[in-house]
Amino acid sequence: MSAYTPTVEDLIDKLAKLPGIGKKTAVRLALHILRSSQDDAQALAHSILRVKERIGLCRTCFNIAEGDMCTICKNPQRDHSLLCIVEEPSDLMVIESTGVFKGLYHVLHGAIAPLDGVGPQELKIAELLERLHQGGVTEVIIATNPTVEGDATALYLAKTIKSLGITVTRIAQGIPAGGDIEYVDSKTMTRSLEGRREI
């Protein structure tokens, strides 16, 4: 039998579904929300709903965007000849936080994982190739995670993109094998970008 009311237990269950949130953290968050003012709780709920209503994917790079295009693709100061491919929007945010990379991005929304039924057609690879066929890109940096799936995706992309006559590089392995770009600090990410190599 639970020590909490069904309503509080339901909130705890919902919070525990968030990534990185275990049962204990979910309980702490639920109790914090319970202690918060009505205005604070409504503001939180409103922000969550507003994100779901207003945020979609950029039609160009598939990063998160409020509107048709993300702020990076809209920025005329960015180097349009340089394209960095990442698995997820969270990876893009880590690279952006370094302030080193000044090109554009393409978000795949995953990595090739045949055992999980994820092939190239399930990712934003067709859209990537369409972008590259439009011309203007001279170098593609592959910044997939250093995992089996990330490496398989990198090899697939390198083989496909090189046939277009575009230079293909991969971020240096300053990121630990088996790790996720999302959790890498800015200094390591900077070294990885600066030490990229052709594949």
Contacts in CASP RR format, 6 or more apart in sequence:
PFRMAT RR
TARGET T0000
AUTHOR 0000-0000-0000
METHOD contacts of the structure
MODEL  1
MSAYTPTVEDLIDKLAKLPGIGKKTAVRLALHILRSSQDDAQALAHSILR
VKERIGLCRTCFNIAEGDMCTICKNPQRDHSLLCIVEEPSDLMVIESTGV
FKGLYHVLHGAIAPLDGVGPQELKIAELLERLHQGGVTEVIIATNPTVEG
DATALYLAKTIKSLGITVTRIAQGIPAGGDIEYVDSKTMTRSLEGRREI
2 9 0 8 1.000
4 12 0 8 1.000
4 30 0 8 1.000
8 30 0 8 1.000
8 34 0 8 1.000
11 30 0 8 1.000
11 33 0 8 1.000
12 23 0 8 1.000
12 26 0 8 1.000
12 27 0 8 1.000
12 30 0 8 1.000
13 26 0 8 1.000
15 21 0 8 1.000
15 25 0 8 1.000
15 26 0 8 1.000
15 29 0 8 1.000
15 30 0 8 1.000
16 22 0 8 1.000
16 23 0 8 1.000
16 25 0 8 1.000
16 26 0 8 1.000
18 26 0 8 1.000
21 29 0 8 1.000
33 41 0 8 1.000
33 44 0 8 1.000
36 44 0 8 1.000
54 66 0 8 1.000
54 67 0 8 1.000
55 64 0 8 1.000
55 65 0 8 1.000
55 66 0 8 1.000
56 64 0 8 1.000
56 65 0 8 1.000
56 66 0 8 1.000
56 67 0 8 1.000
57 63 0 8 1.000
57 64 0 8 1.000
57 65 0 8 1.000
57 107 0 8 1.000
58 64 0 8 1.000
58 65 0 8 1.000
58 68 0 8 1.000
58 69 0 8 1.000
58 70 0 8 1.000
58 73 0 8 1.000
59 68 0 8 1.000
59 69 0 8 1.000
60 69 0 8 1.000
60 70 0 8 1.000
60 73 0 8 1.000
60 104 0 8 1.000
60 131 0 8 1.000
61 70 0 8 1.000
61 72 0 8 1.000
61 73 0 8 1.000
61 104 0 8 1.000
61 105 0 8 1.000
61 106 0 8 1.000
61 107 0 8 1.000
62 106 0 8 1.000
62 107 0 8 1.000
62 108 0 8 1.000
62 109 0 8 1.000
62 124 0 8 1.000
62 127 0 8 1.000
63 70 0 8 1.000
63 72 0 8 1.000
63 73 0 8 1.000
63 89 0 8 1.000
63 92 0 8 1.000
63 105 0 8 1.000
63 107 0 8 1.000
64 70 0 8 1.000
64 89 0 8 1.000
65 71 0 8 1.000
72 78 0 8 1.000
72 92 0 8 1.000
72 96 0 8 1.000
72 104 0 8 1.000
72 105 0 8 1.000
73 104 0 8 1.000
77 102 0 8 1.000
78 102 0 8 1.000
78 103 0 8 1.000
78 104 0 8 1.000
79 102 0 8 1.000
79 103 0 8 1.000
79 104 0 8 1.000
80 103 0 8 1.000
80 104 0 8 1.000
80 136 0 8 1.000
80 137 0 8 1.000
81 103 0 8 1.000
81 136 0 8 1.000
81 137 0 8 1.000
81 138 0 8 1.000
81 139 0 8 1.000
82 101 0 8 1.000
82 102 0 8 1.000
82 103 0 8 1.000
82 104 0 8 1.000
82 137 0 8 1.000
82 138 0 8 1.000
82 139 0 8 1.000
82 141 0 8 1.000
83 103 0 8 1.000
83 104 0 8 1.000
83 105 0 8 1.000
83 106 0 8 1.000
83 131 0 8 1.000
83 132 0 8 1.000
83 137 0 8 1.000
83 139 0 8 1.000
83 140 0 8 1.000
83 141 0 8 1.000
84 92 0 8 1.000
84 95 0 8 1.000
84 101 0 8 1.000
84 103 0 8 1.000
84 104 0 8 1.000
84 105 0 8 1.000
84 106 0 8 1.000
84 140 0 8 1.000
84 141 0 8 1.000
84 143 0 8 1.000
85 105 0 8 1.000
85 106 0 8 1.000
85 108 0 8 1.000
85 128 0 8 1.000
85 140 0 8 1.000
85 141 0 8 1.000
85 142 0 8 1.000
85 143 0 8 1.000
85 144 0 8 1.000
85 157 0 8 1.000
86 92 0 8 1.000
86 95 0 8 1.000
86 105 0 8 1.000
86 106 0 8 1.000
86 107 0 8 1.000
86 108 0 8 1.000
86 143 0 8 1.000
86 144 0 8 1.000
86 181 0 8 1.000
87 107 0 8 1.000
87 108 0 8 1.000
87 109 0 8 1.000
87 110 0 8 1.000
87 111 0 8 1.000
87 144 0 8 1.000
87 145 0 8 1.000
87 150 0 8 1.000
87 153 0 8 1.000
87 181 0 8 1.000
88 107 0 8 1.000
88 108 0 8 1.000
88 109 0 8 1.000
88 110 0 8 1.000
88 182 0 8 1.000
89 107 0 8 1.000
90 181 0 8 1.000
90 182 0 8 1.000
91 107 0 8 1.000
91 143 0 8 1.000
91 145 0 8 1.000
91 180 0 8 1.000
91 181 0 8 1.000
91 182 0 8 1.000
92 105 0 8 1.000
92 107 0 8 1.000
94 181 0 8 1.000
94 182 0 8 1.000
94 184 0 8 1.000
94 186 0 8 1.000
94 189 0 8 1.000
95 101 0 8 1.000
95 105 0 8 1.000
95 143 0 8 1.000
95 181 0 8 1.000
95 189 0 8 1.000
95 193 0 8 1.000
97 186 0 8 1.000
97 189 0 8 1.000
98 186 0 8 1.000
98 189 0 8 1.000
98 190 0 8 1.000
98 193 0 8 1.000
100 189 0 8 1.000
100 190 0 8 1.000
100 193 0 8 1.000
100 194 0 8 1.000
101 141 0 8 1.000
101 193 0 8 1.000
106 124 0 8 1.000
106 127 0 8 1.000
106 128 0 8 1.000
106 131 0 8 1.000
107 124 0 8 1.000
108 123 0 8 1.000
108 124 0 8 1.000
108 125 0 8 1.000
108 128 0 8 1.000
108 144 0 8 1.000
108 153 0 8 1.000
109 123 0 8 1.000
109 124 0 8 1.000
110 118 0 8 1.000
110 123 0 8 1.000
110 153 0 8 1.000
111 118 0 8 1.000
111 123 0 8 1.000
111 144 0 8 1.000
111 145 0 8 1.000
111 147 0 8 1.000
111 149 0 8 1.000
111 150 0 8 1.000
111 152 0 8 1.000
111 153 0 8 1.000
112 118 0 8 1.000
112 119 0 8 1.000
112 120 0 8 1.000
112 123 0 8 1.000
112 149 0 8 1.000
112 150 0 8 1.000
112 152 0 8 1.000
112 153 0 8 1.000
112 156 0 8 1.000
113 119 0 8 1.000
113 149 0 8 1.000
113 152 0 8 1.000
118 149 0 8 1.000
120 126 0 8 1.000
120 156 0 8 1.000
123 153 0 8 1.000
125 156 0 8 1.000
125 157 0 8 1.000
125 160 0 8 1.000
128 157 0 8 1.000
129 160 0 8 1.000
129 161 0 8 1.000
129 164 0 8 1.000
131 137 0 8 1.000
132 140 0 8 1.000
132 161 0 8 1.000
132 164 0 8 1.000
132 166 0 8 1.000
133 164 0 8 1.000
137 166 0 8 1.000
138 166 0 8 1.000
138 167 0 8 1.000
139 166 0 8 1.000
139 167 0 8 1.000
139 168 0 8 1.000
139 169 0 8 1.000
140 157 0 8 1.000
140 161 0 8 1.000
140 166 0 8 1.000
140 167 0 8 1.000
140 168 0 8 1.000
140 169 0 8 1.000
141 169 0 8 1.000
141 170 0 8 1.000
141 171 0 8 1.000
141 193 0 8 1.000
141 196 0 8 1.000
142 153 0 8 1.000
142 154 0 8 1.000
142 157 0 8 1.000
142 158 0 8 1.000
142 168 0 8 1.000
142 169 0 8 1.000
142 170 0 8 1.000
142 171 0 8 1.000
142 199 0 8 1.000
143 170 0 8 1.000
143 171 0 8 1.000
143 181 0 8 1.000
143 192 0 8 1.000
143 193 0 8 1.000
144 150 0 8 1.000
144 151 0 8 1.000
144 153 0 8 1.000
144 154 0 8 1.000
144 157 0 8 1.000
145 175 0 8 1.000
145 178 0 8 1.000
145 179 0 8 1.000
145 180 0 8 1.000
145 181 0 8 1.000
146 173 0 8 1.000
146 175 0 8 1.000
146 176 0 8 1.000
146 177 0 8 1.000
146 178 0 8 1.000
146 179 0 8 1.000
147 177 0 8 1.000
147 178 0 8 1.000
147 179 0 8 1.000
147 180 0 8 1.000
154 170 0 8 1.000
154 199 0 8 1.000
155 199 0 8 1.000
157 168 0 8 1.000
158 168 0 8 1.000
158 170 0 8 1.000
158 199 0 8 1.000
161 168 0 8 1.000
162 168 0 8 1.000
167 198 0 8 1.000
168 198 0 8 1.000
168 199 0 8 1.000
169 196 0 8 1.000
169 197 0 8 1.000
169 198 0 8 1.000
169 199 0 8 1.000
170 196 0 8 1.000
170 197 0 8 1.000
170 198 0 8 1.000
170 199 0 8 1.000
171 192 0 8 1.000
171 193 0 8 1.000
171 195 0 8 1.000
171 196 0 8 1.000
172 191 0 8 1.000
172 192 0 8 1.000
172 193 0 8 1.000
172 194 0 8 1.000
172 195 0 8 1.000
172 196 0 8 1.000
172 197 0 8 1.000
173 192 0 8 1.000
174 188 0 8 1.000
174 191 0 8 1.000
174 192 0 8 1.000
175 181 0 8 1.000
175 184 0 8 1.000
175 188 0 8 1.000
175 189 0 8 1.000
175 192 0 8 1.000
181 189 0 8 1.000
184 192 0 8 1.000
END
